[in-house]
Amino acid sequence: MAKINTCQSMLMNDFGMDEKSAQKMLDDLKKGKSPEKILDRAERYAATKDFELQQNEARAELGMHAFEKAYNFIMMPVNGVSPDIDTIFTRFRALLTGSTKEGEGFLNSIGAAQDTRTQLMHGRIQTEFLNNTGLTRTQMHRLLRNKRFQEDLVKERFPLQKKSVTGNKEAHELAKIIEKENLRVVQEANAAGAAILYDSTHVTTQFHDIPQMKLMGEDEWIDFTMSLLDKDKTFEGFEPNREILRRVFKKITKELEEEVDATETMADALSASRYLHFEDANAWLTYNKRFGHQDPVLAMIEGLELQSDRTVLIQRLGPDPEATYKELKQALSEVPQVKQLIEGEGLDKRFDLLSGKSLIPGSVTLTKITSGVVSWHLITDMGKAFLSSFSDPLIQAMTMNYYGKSFFSSYHDTFKNLKRSFNRNLGMEEQDMFKFLGIGIDGILNSSSSRYINSDPVTGTLSRWADKMFMYNGLNYWTNANREGFARMSSAFMGDQARFKWDGLTSQYQRILQQYGITESDWNLVHKIGAYDIAEDIDIKNRSIDIYANERYVTPDHIRKFSKSKQAKELANKLEIFFVNESKIAVPQPGKNEKAIMSFGFQRGTVPGSLAELFWLFRGFSLTMAVQQYPRMMQNGMGNSAMHLAPAIMLGYASLTAKDLFKGKEPRDPFDSSTAAASLIQSGVPGIVGDFVYNSYSQYGFNWSDFIVGPVASDFRDAGRIFSGIVNGEKDAAKAWSAVKNNIPYANLFYLEPVVNYGLIYHIQEYLNPGYLGRTENMLRHFENQDYIEAFRPSAVVGGY
């Protein structure tokens, strides 16, 4: 026994093992286990502990530095005077999720940094893959959704080899790019205080379908999973143990609430080993098909996004972000009256959004149901989203005007750059310049649906159909063209301003730079480096030189190439956030701040959380418009902002007219006051108030169901009409067919709807209820003061039955 204790002591002292692990190893040795394997296990354990201890040495200092930086930002004096209570709270919120209110660093938030890192990752993956393979965007989109390609990609990454193991060159190319991104995340996380040992067989953060696991049952799941595991890695060299898998099952299915180590940080969570290590790619695919993510490519991207978000959080708030956050709240609570404000205004929910806690579903089943309802409405309601987005150039021009560009120049340059994006009148350098920032690439690794909903759909058949909707309705193309054009325009404007030192800039441009934490010292470095002339860097053979006239750009990469200094690196990071975030403000998309508002503080997958998600369905754009643009309108002055009313009404009228023409209706009277009001609301300028006023009233008055659950209320009305048509026969059959048409996937695509209506629906409605179309036309004239174009009048085209 004494000898055993001595060996146990040696394992604990020399290899860093705890008492239980050391005793287990000695027990295995006594049972005749391989001494080589036991020694290898001890050495691996010791190496891991040494690396963790090395990383832990810097954590206290990193945490203290993060706290001081955040505290100083919140308590920054205003004109030499300490901030008041409201300013303290506003800055705390801006630190987390940002704000377009005027204030230094207000848009250089943690949330903006997370979104930017995700966009950068998307941009690098997509642009490098397209450039290396020669594929088009459409070909890449189809390839990533091909099941055979997805399986080959997993095999190529398990682990990555120098040569393809499947013979699929495109899968091997994408595997190399994703592997590079994995390594990048690990290095950035370790630099911020994590202790991650890189694992080349780690495909992605594993998703587990809890309902399916419970349906199979605990013992059957253990039997099924045990056969697929790399037992040496999973059980860390010990004998396979069903009780360990039983504990894993209970923890995944939340039947076991494990005690949480109070000292565990997010850096520890990033560093934590996975529960399950699979034998090979086929084993991973077998488990994934039964209990995992339906789309392995999307699973890899989402895994990278999760790790990237956590890395940004520990970069900004230290290795233990939650501890830093609580210390900030405690320190600020010492200021009179601040504690009550901080506790009562949803800051905790914002932090939960940044850390990912609020996205963990309370009920997976309810989350899937809600996501299915949302996806269904994207499929059946968003066919005219492109026509509704004609006002995007308006917001871009307003943004450039906010920077200090003149009113007319803002609109001229906006439409000029939009035209160039549509014509693809760009050199390769220009095409890639902002795609590496993830600007103008919606539709391949993500979707434009994020402009209208506050959470990503759960992967499944409906979500894939919803993703296709934004290809079919043209919104992906439109959004990409607008964002690409705006990024190019704002970069060229910065290039033009780079001629001046800080004191030579307008107060408007100083204001926007300061919102991203770009200081006078930073800008003078930009001035010193200067913009680069794209005509000097690209081949302009067979291209008109005037295409590149005055096209001098400032980009983050340009700053990095010129200088390797710490200031240049930090400035480039700020510029990345500037260009990515401003492109999402100029072509509106809900950010972390807006998502926090739309959650109402409720967890996803709960009844209140699902109701909140349905309440904001299709209202996110209007809320985003109000939250992001109204503060800027106030800062820009009501006179300057009022100048944009005329373009807003014109572009809104263009959207309404386009929709009417595709329905066969005459354009509305442009001089009618109700048309002007409807056009202004269509432009999005009135924000969420206009949306409520316009969309929450039926022709008979206010509708509470529409107000509470938005478009979902129409599902119940349609169900009622269909049931009524079945029960009452011909009397309500025409309305029933109208309800059926409302729920045909893709039938409301602006170019398909006339074909469906004139080719099928109108004929059926008139046959079942003679005179129905004529009565509908009379109601349109009476209630909306509008009529059909004579050649497309439904009753005339269809005739009588």
Protein Blocks (a to p, Z undefined) as FASTA:
>chain_A
ZZmmmmmmmmmmmnopafklmmmmmmmmmnopafklmmmmmmmmmmmmmmmmmmmmmmmm
mmmmmmmmmmmmmmoceehiacdfklmmmmmmmmmnopabdcehklmcfklmmmmmmmmm
mmmmmmmmmmmnopafklmmmmmmpmklmmmmmmmmmccdfbdfklpaklmmmmmmmmmm
mmmmmmmmmmnopacdddfklmbacdddfklmmmnopklmmmmmmmmpcfklmnnopacd
fklmmmmmmmmnopaccdddfkbcfklmmmpccfbdcfblmlmmmmmmmmmcfblklmmm
mmmmmmmmmmmmmmmnojblmlmmmmmmmmmmmpghklmmmmmnommmmmmmmnommmpc
fblklmmmmmmmmmmmmmmmmmmmmmmmmmmmmmmmmmmmmnopafklmmmmmmmmmmmm
mnopacfklmmmmmmnopoiahilmcfklmmbcbdcdddfklmmmmmmmmmnommmmmmm
mmmmmmmmmmmmmmmmmmpcfklpcfklmmmmmmnopafklmmmmmmnopadfklmpcce
hiafklmgoiacddfklmmmmpccfklmmmmmmmmmmmmmmmmmmmgcddfklmmmmnno
paehiaklmmmmmmmgoklmmmmmmmmmmmmmmmnopklmmmmmmmmmmmmmmmmmmmmm
mnopacddfkbmklmmmmmmmnomnmmmlmmmmmmpcfkbccfklmmnommlmmmmmmmm
mmmmmmnommlmmmmmmmmmmmgghklgfklmmmmmmmmmmmmmmmmmghklmmmmmmmm
mmnopacdfklgmklmnopZZ
